[in-house]
């Protein structure tokens, strides 16, 4: 059975993309209260056994690490992945956010968009969801890093990913990063021809 390591996913109740249906979904989180399968800080992934996973899924977690820790986190992704493994990553797109601020003449605390969690301000996207940080009392939920398409792709290549594909969404960057040339099965599973390659 193929295995996906969900890094910082908080809870298995939070859905992951449907292309992982039928995979062994292993949740990794630093917070033991979430009852993850693996309790580990993503900066310490290199302490785990190597080559156990076919994919790493990391949605809106990388921005919670300082820039100087990014290489350790991404290097850990490379470490835990099998030879033909890939990482799927989503982070806020600060370039898109700033462009929208300019277009709509928004200030930092103005609402950028409405979500299922309520209104999201520019400040929430840049620095982390203020309501969540205040309610939890845990500043790990604050954002400590920011990305553009280019900066994320560059960091992934420096970490050892040979092929990087990126696509934009509303205020979000999604990246697929491969240790080796994607296999035909991976290209079909992930619909790679529809994405822009930056390898």
RAMO-V290666 format. One record per backbone hydrogen bond with DSSP energy under -0.5 kcal/mol. CO is the residue of the C=O (numbers start at 1). NH is the residue of the N-H. If there is no record, write none. Layout:
((CO NH) (CO NH))
//
This chain:
((2 24) (3 54) (3 55) (4 6) (4 26) (5 7) (5 57) (6 8) (6 9) (6 28) (9 11) (11 14) (13 15) (17 20) (18 21) (20 23) (23 25) (24 4) (24 26) (25 27) (26 6) (27 37) (27 38) (28 8) (28 9) (29 40) (30 32) (31 34) (32 35) (38 29) (38 40) (41 44) (42 45) (44 47) (45 48) (53 82) (54 86) (55 5) (56 88) (57 7) (58 60) (58 90) (61 64) (62 65) (63 144) (63 145) (66 69) (66 70) (67 70) (69 73) (70 74) (71 75) (72 76) (73 77) (74 78) (75 79) (76 80) (77 81) (79 51) (80 52) (80 53) (82 85) (85 179) (86 56) (87 89) (87 177) (88 58) (89 175) (90 60) (91 173) (92 94) (92 147) (93 97) (94 98) (95 99) (96 100) (97 101) (98 102) (99 103) (100 104) (101 105) (101 106) (107 110) (108 123) (110 122) (113 120) (115 118) (118 115) (119 121) (120 112) (120 113) (121 125) (122 126) (123 127) (124 128) (127 143) (128 130) (129 133) (130 134) (131 135) (132 136) (133 137) (137 139) (138 141) (139 142) (144 67) (147 94) (147 95) (148 152) (149 153) (150 154) (151 155) (152 156) (153 157) (154 158) (155 159) (156 160) (156 161) (157 160) (160 162) (163 178) (164 198) (165 176) (166 196) (167 174) (169 171) (169 172) (171 93) (172 169) (173 91) (174 167) (175 89) (176 165) (177 87) (178 162) (178 163) (183 187) (184 188) (185 189) (186 190) (187 191) (187 192) (191 194) (192 195) (195 197) (196 166))
//
